[in-house]
Amino acid sequence: CETCSKEEAKYRCPRCMKYSCSLLCVKKHKLALSCNGVRDKTAFVSVNEFTDLNLLSDYRFLEDVGRTADAAARHCIVHSPATKRLLYCLRNKARGCNIELKTLPVGFTKRRENSTTFNSVENKFYWHLKLIFPHCHAEYTLKGVPDDKTLADILKPYIDPVESDPVVCQRLKIYTASPQSDVRILMKIENRNRNSVRYNELDASRSLLDNLKGKVIIEYPTLFVVLKTLKNDMVVLGQDGTEPAENSDSESSSLSSAEEGEIRDSS
């Protein structure tokens, strides 16, 4: 057992392949690794290991994708004039701020989750925002984040040794124990192929709006909070020494990638 290291393992997690000996250890490993125990239907399988079962799994996954997309297209809210006006307004306002906001069809997980609004009186976005702390396998969802709030202020309740919540601080102790100068905030670049994932590094001292300008966002921003010494293979565009700061890949590839991931989540 990879959790207690005492008993003989009886179970293997379909998601992360960790061995467990009992229901208690299964629950502990899910809590420690934020693992949902659901098999990743799109996990990479090398050609040498590809079997008929993998082929059948892929076929069933594509059938599920087709059913989900068809159900979403038939949803009554898709054709609602109020919904169309709201989405058009959000995209139009974002375009005015030099932000390319893309929305997914009804039925997708990110479409259902998204609570982003625009206040016409204040002329301000209130974003739905997701923070991911990969070194601790933790993620948090924020709603109604004003676009003039700096990223440093957004992160204070999570990684500030003084202002953060004690429970959150304990879970993210690797961040709170590290110098603030080591914290990096990255956002995935959407207009790239799946086998060429790159990130933009954001400026914590600037507002959320300033950091989102010139970016492509699918539904809402997702920020990755990493430590400089533990970034691993998260390549920041313009800092890997091999690529320019701009990318000319088609936007359709990024949107299809996101849609595929959202269909997988919802199915």
QUICOR-V221061 format. One record per helix or strand of 2 or more residues. SS is the DSSP state (H for helix, E for strand). FROM is the first residue (numbers start at 1). LEN is the number of residues. If there is no record, write none. Layout:
[[SS/FROM/LEN] [SS/FROM/LEN]]
//
This chain:
[[E/11/2] [E/19/2] [H/23/11] [H/47/3] [H/52/23] [H/76/4] [H/81/16] [E/100/3] [H/109/5] [E/117/3] [E/124/10] [H/134/3] [E/138/9] [H/151/9] [H/166/6] [H/173/4] [H/180/3] [E/183/6] [E/199/4] [H/208/5] [E/216/3] [E/221/7] [H/228/3] [H/251/16]]
//
